[in-house]
Amino acid sequence: MGPTIAILLAAGESRRMGRLKALLPWQGSTLLEHQVNSLLEGGVDQVVVVLGHRAPELAAKLNGKVGASCTVNPDYLQGKTTSLKAGVRSAKDFQPSVILILNVDQPRKPETVRELLRCHAIADSLITIPTFDGKGGHPILLASDLLPEIENIEEESQGLKAVTLRHGESTFRVDLATPEVLWDLNTPEDYQEAVSTHG
């Protein structure tokens, strides 16, 4: 069995937020640092952080961090799909058995990550998706068998969603008792609500 590699997407401009999401304060550090630490504490072997907008500034936050590496997507303005593909290219260097995909604006606790990794291993499925109250959330876990497909996704054809739809019968949807798996901090209002209740 190869390692579990997380791809943390942090390349965007954060236009709706109005300030760079990766640098937002979260539980005593930045959202970026929190996410990397949480993924590693949750059992991920390596975090590949995909950067784009203000890449040098964000990379400096992780300088010397054991278990984290950065890759820059020069095409990040063309959509999230390009960042995911850049992350996959870097993740392949580690010969992973499992890929975990998460956005920097989706803060998760180590316990949530650990439980999803456990469920994915037990289910032995191609894809594991956490749910809360019937709604699908993140992070998504994928077997390395799907890497060739992910490398060929396109923004115009629903990106990663097209892969998950294609393999619906091989997807394990695990219902977790926390709405955390649905958190997505897109706007200042989303962020303030999250900070007031969980940050």
Secondary structure as UniProt FT lines:
FT   STRAND          4..10
FT   TURN            15..17
FT   HELIX           21..23
FT   STRAND          25..26
FT   TURN            27..28
FT   STRAND          29..30
FT   HELIX           31..41
FT   TURN            42..43
FT   STRAND          46..51
FT   TURN            53..54
FT   HELIX           55..61
FT   TURN            62..64
FT   TURN            66..67
FT   STRAND          68..72
FT   TURN            74..75
FT   HELIX           76..78
FT   HELIX           80..91
FT   HELIX           92..94
FT   STRAND          98..103
FT   TURN            104..105
FT   HELIX           110..123
FT   STRAND          127..132
FT   TURN            133..134
FT   STRAND          135..136
FT   STRAND          140..143
FT   HELIX           144..146
FT   HELIX           147..151
FT   HELIX           155..157
FT   TURN            158..159
FT   HELIX           160..166
FT   HELIX           168..170
FT   STRAND          171..175
FT   HELIX           179..182
FT   HELIX           188..197
//
